[in-house]
Amino acid sequence: MTAGAYGPTLESLNSRPLPAWYDQAKFGVFIHWGLFAIPAFAARLGSISDAFKTDYDRAVAMTPYTEWYANAIKVEGTPSAEFHKATYGDAPYEAFKAPFLDGLKGWDPASWAQAFRDAGAGYVVLVTKHHDGFCLWPSGVRNPKRPGWDAGRDIVGEIARAVRAEGLRFGVYYSGGIDWSFNPEPLRTLADFMGSTPGGAYPTYADAQARELIERYEPSVLWNDISWPTGQDRLWRLFADYYNAVPEGVVNDRWVCASLASKALRLKPARAALDARIKAHIAKNPAAFEGIIPQEVPHSDFRTPEYARFPDIQAKKWEATRGMSHSFGFNRNDREEDYASAETLIGDFIDGVSKNGNLLLNVGPMADGTIPAPQLERLKAFGAWLRANGTAIYGSRPWRKAEAATDAGDPVRITVTDGAVNLIVLGSPTGEALRIKGLALEGAGCLLNGDVPATLRAEGEDTLITFALPLTGAFAPAIRVAP
């Protein structure tokens, strides 16, 4: 164990307070980029939840996630398999390594970092190894199943330096629970997926790579995905060593350790039984199967709902994560209508912040490092809104309630910054007055966009806000109420 403030016990780890920077930052950028950006293909069938609800028996190969392409092409008859055969013939997924690395010649990580800074992000999390097992850094930990399965070039280091040069924090994503270079079995169902965490040499390999990432890059965020292949005691040692090496580091919640139950899912009868239960549950409760909310674990700094949000204020810090479309990696099939609008993304972000959440919004660059125009447009929209209204977001905390509404029906979200209440209207109101129902506040305030003075008067259970200048119809105006 590395000497330091924290020991490898649950009691010691759980005594550690959440580093303030993470709570204050509110907005981060996720980057899904790798060999899968060469084909950039997934079925255009809706959300990941839709895939499981409509085509469960091959849902894992039918998801809209392009980063799962290496598995999808193994399942005969899927759109990805048909696309691969028509476009690349019998070429294996490994054949994408050379063109991906060749395409990096014109890539400029500094331009990415500037775009993320201008968007108002406080931190960036890079996928360093996704489920395909390909590493975006020259790992010194040898892959016994696929030697040389890394970039050779230090892509992780280049992005880390560029991000930090812009004053942003840098974090790493690592696919600890899934690695198809160790387990190449085609995955079709959720039980297949859950039972595919490799054994054998893999737990030691994953632990060594996580430690290598920590030592080499000192990431402010250690973001694991799916599950973790070692036992609990070994994980506690990893966390303690990480916290002692990176005192302001944070870990997410996707560290469900290997157990007898999870290992049993390597057996087909156990997977079949679990699949039958899941299919029955989806049939009875289709509305409940929306997005992904990982199970709670004994220790984490924050939770990570995926394409989902918590409906109420949470005592524990959380971070919603999603792509701008249905995929994280770039999908050549995406059209404008497949992308969530900037207003939807910003509105969901504001809602999450009011309930103690952050947003980790993904960009999926093309193979040559170009961030697609629809994604850049949405980053710019975030930047414009945050420059005008960031006082209501950065460093804020939830108020005693998160929600209200105007008399016109626009939702209102509430935060507190330095004792001042912030009212953010999730709409585009106009006029010189605004009435908020079921919320009685008095005093002086201001519209943050333009610093326009406002007066608040309680009228029964409502608040009437009068502005010195009319509201212009800009989306999500924020009003700060003087403490």
PyMOL commands that set and color helices and strands:
alter all, ss='L'
color gray80, all
select helices_A, chain A and resi 10-14+20-25+35-37+48-54+56-61+66-72+79-88+93-106+109-118+155-165+190-194+202-217+232-245+260-264+268-284+286-288+336-338+342-354+373-392
alter helices_A, ss='H'
color red, helices_A
select strands_A, chain A and resi 27-31+123-129+169-174+221-224+250-251+318-322+357-363+397-406+411-417+420-425+430-437+443-447+452-459+462-472+478-481
alter strands_A, ss='S'
color yellow, strands_A
deselect
rebuild
show_as cartoon
